Amino acid sequence: MKKILFTIKPHSVIDVITNSSSELFVGKNQSKENIIEMIKEIYPNYLKEYHEVKNIDDLTFDELDIYFQYMCLPHHDLFNSITKVSYPILNGFTFEELYVEDEKFKEYSSRKQYRLKSVNNEEYGNFVVEDNFEEIKNKLDPERELFFLFSLDDNPDWDEQERLSEIMERLHLG
């Protein structure tokens, strides 16, 4: 009897369920040219799967909002059967500027849960909108050293993602 073995490399449980994911890589450097050279050294043909590298001034307010939505996800750490939740604080911001108590969790838990603030306190609206776009960019990246690399489509090459993760922070956008 002949056996065939298939090997798959899922990125996460979400990949198993949805089989799709887009990616955002964020890096910090003093120049766009330097970060592009670093990317090209790792992945010379990156433009077949990714948009051109953008600095914070090249982003739309929707793209910057995507960055905040994913960077400000709470982190859940299990320790001795107790879940500890931490909330990332992005450069230039305070906890109070980023988060608001999430009222929907009050009926389920005695501990306070928070979510990223949104304009007009909508339950799950945008944090970045046209009206606060410049202010947020200036607070987050006053030196203009952040660079963003968005995937063109879902499921860019896994091995290349791993290599890009060596020089930039990877955000799995789902």
C-alpha positions as CSV (number, residue, x, y, z in Angstrom):
1,M,0.0,0.0,0.0
2,K,1.4,3.4,-1.0
3,K,1.1,6.3,1.5
4,I,1.1,9.9,0.4
5,L,2.0,12.6,2.9
6,F,0.9,16.2,2.5
7,T,2.5,18.9,4.5
8,I,0.8,22.2,5.1
9,K,2.1,25.2,6.9
10,P,-0.9,27.1,8.3
11,H,-0.2,30.6,9.6
12,S,-2.8,30.3,12.3
13,V,-6.1,28.6,13.3
14,I,-7.8,31.4,11.3
15,D,-6.1,30.2,8.2
16,V,-7.4,26.7,8.7
17,I,-10.9,28.1,9.0
18,T,-11.0,30.8,6.4
19,N,-7.9,30.0,4.2
20,S,-7.3,33.7,3.6
21,S,-5.2,36.3,5.2
22,S,-3.8,39.6,4.1
23,E,-0.7,41.0,5.7
24,L,0.8,44.3,6.8
25,F,4.5,44.7,7.7
26,V,5.6,47.7,9.6
27,G,9.2,48.8,10.0
28,K,11.1,51.7,11.3
29,N,14.0,53.3,9.5
30,Q,15.4,56.7,8.8
31,S,14.8,56.5,5.1
32,K,12.4,54.8,2.7
33,E,15.2,53.9,0.4
34,N,17.0,52.0,3.2
35,I,13.9,50.0,4.1
36,I,13.2,49.1,0.5
37,E,16.8,47.9,0.1
38,M,16.4,45.8,3.2
39,I,13.2,44.3,1.8
40,K,14.8,43.6,-1.6
41,E,17.7,41.8,0.0
42,I,15.3,39.4,1.7
43,Y,12.6,39.3,-1.0
44,P,13.8,40.7,-4.4
45,N,10.4,40.2,-6.1
46,Y,8.2,41.5,-3.2
47,L,6.2,43.7,-5.5
48,K,4.5,40.7,-7.0
49,E,2.7,40.2,-3.7
50,Y,2.9,43.6,-2.0
51,H,2.1,47.2,-2.7
52,E,4.9,49.8,-2.8
53,V,6.3,50.7,0.6
54,K,4.5,53.6,2.1
55,N,5.5,56.1,4.8
56,I,2.9,57.4,7.2
57,D,2.3,60.4,4.9
58,D,1.5,58.1,2.0
59,L,-1.3,56.2,3.9
60,T,-5.0,56.9,3.6
61,F,-6.8,57.5,6.8
62,D,-8.5,54.1,6.3
63,E,-5.1,52.4,6.1
64,L,-3.9,54.1,9.2
65,D,-7.1,53.1,11.0
66,I,-6.4,49.5,10.0
67,Y,-3.0,49.8,11.6
68,F,-4.5,51.1,14.9
69,Q,-7.3,48.5,14.8
70,Y,-4.7,45.6,14.7
71,M,-2.0,47.2,16.9
72,C,-4.4,48.0,19.7
73,L,-5.9,44.5,20.0
74,P,-5.8,43.4,23.7
75,H,-3.2,40.7,24.5
76,H,-4.6,37.8,26.6
77,D,-2.0,35.9,28.6
78,L,-2.9,32.9,30.7
79,F,-1.2,32.5,34.0
80,N,-2.3,30.0,36.7
81,S,-5.8,29.7,35.0
82,I,-6.3,33.5,35.4
83,T,-6.4,35.5,32.2
84,K,-4.4,38.7,32.3
85,V,-5.3,41.2,29.6
86,S,-3.0,44.0,28.5
87,Y,-3.6,46.8,26.2
88,P,-0.8,48.1,23.9
89,I,0.0,51.8,24.2
90,L,1.3,53.1,20.9
91,N,4.0,55.7,20.7
92,G,2.7,59.2,21.4
93,F,-0.5,58.1,23.0
94,T,-1.8,57.5,26.5
95,F,-4.2,54.7,27.5
96,E,-7.0,57.2,27.9
97,E,-6.5,58.5,24.4
98,L,-6.7,55.1,22.9
99,Y,-9.2,53.1,24.9
100,V,-12.7,53.3,26.3
101,E,-14.5,50.8,28.5
102,D,-16.4,48.2,26.5
103,E,-19.9,48.3,28.0
104,K,-21.0,45.0,26.4
105,F,-18.7,43.0,28.7
106,K,-20.2,44.3,31.9
107,E,-22.9,41.7,31.9
108,Y,-20.3,38.9,31.5
109,S,-17.4,39.9,33.7
110,S,-16.8,41.9,36.8
111,R,-13.4,43.0,35.3
112,K,-13.4,46.0,33.0
113,Q,-12.7,45.3,29.3
114,Y,-11.7,48.0,26.9
115,R,-11.8,48.6,23.2
116,L,-10.1,51.1,20.9
117,K,-11.9,54.4,21.0
118,S,-13.9,55.4,17.9
119,V,-15.0,58.8,16.7
120,N,-18.4,59.7,18.2
121,N,-18.0,56.8,20.6
122,E,-19.6,54.4,18.0
123,E,-19.3,50.8,19.4
124,Y,-16.9,49.7,16.6
125,G,-16.2,52.7,14.5
126,N,-13.0,54.1,13.2
127,F,-10.3,55.6,15.5
128,V,-8.7,57.4,12.5
129,V,-10.9,59.6,10.4
130,E,-10.2,62.5,8.0
131,D,-10.7,65.1,10.8
132,N,-8.0,63.7,13.2
133,F,-5.7,62.1,10.5
134,E,-2.9,64.7,10.6
135,E,-2.9,64.9,14.4
136,I,-2.7,61.2,14.8
137,K,0.1,60.9,12.2
138,N,2.1,63.6,14.0
139,K,1.7,61.9,17.4
140,L,2.4,58.4,16.3
141,D,5.4,59.1,14.0
142,P,6.7,62.7,14.4
143,E,10.1,61.8,12.9
144,R,8.5,60.0,9.9
145,E,10.3,56.8,10.4
146,L,7.5,54.3,10.1
147,F,7.0,52.4,6.9
148,F,4.1,50.1,5.8
149,L,4.0,47.2,3.4
150,F,0.5,45.9,2.7
151,S,-0.1,42.7,0.8
152,L,-1.8,42.9,-2.6
153,D,-4.1,40.0,-2.0
154,D,-4.7,37.2,0.5
155,N,-2.2,34.5,1.3
156,P,1.2,35.9,0.2
157,D,4.0,33.4,0.2
158,W,4.5,32.0,3.8
159,D,8.3,31.6,3.6
160,E,8.7,35.2,2.4
161,Q,6.5,36.4,5.2
162,E,8.8,34.7,7.6
163,R,11.8,36.4,6.1
164,L,10.2,39.8,6.1
165,S,9.3,39.2,9.8
166,E,13.0,39.3,10.5
167,I,13.2,43.0,9.7
168,M,9.6,44.3,10.1
169,E,6.7,43.7,12.5
170,R,4.1,41.5,10.9
171,L,0.3,42.1,11.4
172,H,-1.9,39.3,10.2
173,L,-5.0,41.2,9.0
174,G,-7.2,38.1,8.5
